[in-house]
Amino acid sequence: MRVLLFLISVSILTTCVKKETADPIRGFELGSPEKIWKNHADSLEEIGILEEKDLGYTNFYSEDSTQSYYMQLGDGIDSLKVEFTPNYDGFYIGKLRSIDIDLIQDTSIVEKSDTVKYKKTFPATRKEEIDNIFRYFNDYYGDPTKSEIELKETGIKYYMSLGEDRKDSINILKSTWDQGGYKILFERNEPITIPDLDGEFYIEAYITYKSNRYNQELDSLKDSIRKQLTPDDIIEFQDWSNPEFEDISRYKKSMRVSYGYIVRTDQVEPRRVTDVKFDIIIENVFGEELSRIEDCVFNFATPLRRNSQLKNNSIFPNSYKKEYDIRYDNSLEIARKYEGEYRVSTDIKKIVFDDGKVLSD
């Protein structure tokens, strides 16, 4: 009898104890200084919780090429491999302002024709997998503070997935948890069906953690970066042609080069650029300078905005030509006689903004 009562008591106790749900973001804290949250990411990577996703290039504002990670989100067999990105705003520096979690994975369909078989891959995750993650967040944070539906125009990702059943717009389901100093947004499209696949799918599903002071913190960071910019950080000439040399007379020669694009490379300076002064540098394959054309000037017919570029006109290309006398300008003559591969670059010395202010190197 006592054994039976003991077993009943243990059974009741076990059913009353709620399973503890692990922290979805593994101990990251919004507002943490850069050194602390990056060290935390490193420690999670060392023990296998995070797996780096190397972008293959270095962020303009950071020495780190790793800015996103893969991690398992959720509990046990219901967990999902997701992409986890701290400070998902193009600036992998400063305080931890936000965390973005992309829940969508690649789904493939093998299609056949009379002569060929091929695999079509597109972003889509099964509804039940995303729903499991939503329940996981409900277990940890409780019911959402707010839930709403927003109508959104569909883009190419929907056209690829829906085939003939594509729509011009679709409902986006949004659930928000207000955590005092920050908010969590769980966002996903209404479930859709995909031709040749059973069940329902999500094409877009994201979770975003964002500080309530996100805009102020990001503006402050941008302002501090902007104050340190040099002309080389703002303007870049790309795709220079090889130098072309021409004989004018016995002693007089000319050298001509042209660019492919002029690109705004910064992300923080709101003013447009109207004029650029720069040197053209001609180097050998070892990066050693052969010659330099100094104080070239380019005036933009339309001031160059942030996140934009100017392509050279193929009909009337912009090129830079310098005539020289081999008796007095030895550097260009050395460049002319060089038989290896050229490297052409620029040293941006000054730029003029649309408010008339000049930034010098």
Secondary structure, DSSP 8 states (H G I E B T S, - for coil): -HHHHHHHHHHHHHHHS------TTTT--TT--HHHHHHHHHHHHHTTS-EEEE-SS--TT-S-SEEEEEEEESSGGG-EEEEEEESTTS---SS--EEEEE---EEEEEEE-SS-EEEEEEE-EEHHHHHHHHHHHHHHH-S-SEEEEEEEE--HHHHHHHGGG--SEEEEEEEEEE-SSEEEEEEEE--EE-TT--SEEES-EEEEEEETTHHHHHHHHHHHHHTT--HHHHEEEE-----EEEE-SSSEEEEEEE-SEEEE--SS--S-EEEEEEEEEEE-TTS-EEEEEEEEEEEEEEEE-TT-EEE--SSS--EEEEEEETTT-HHHHHHHH--S--EEEEEEEEEEETTS-EEE-
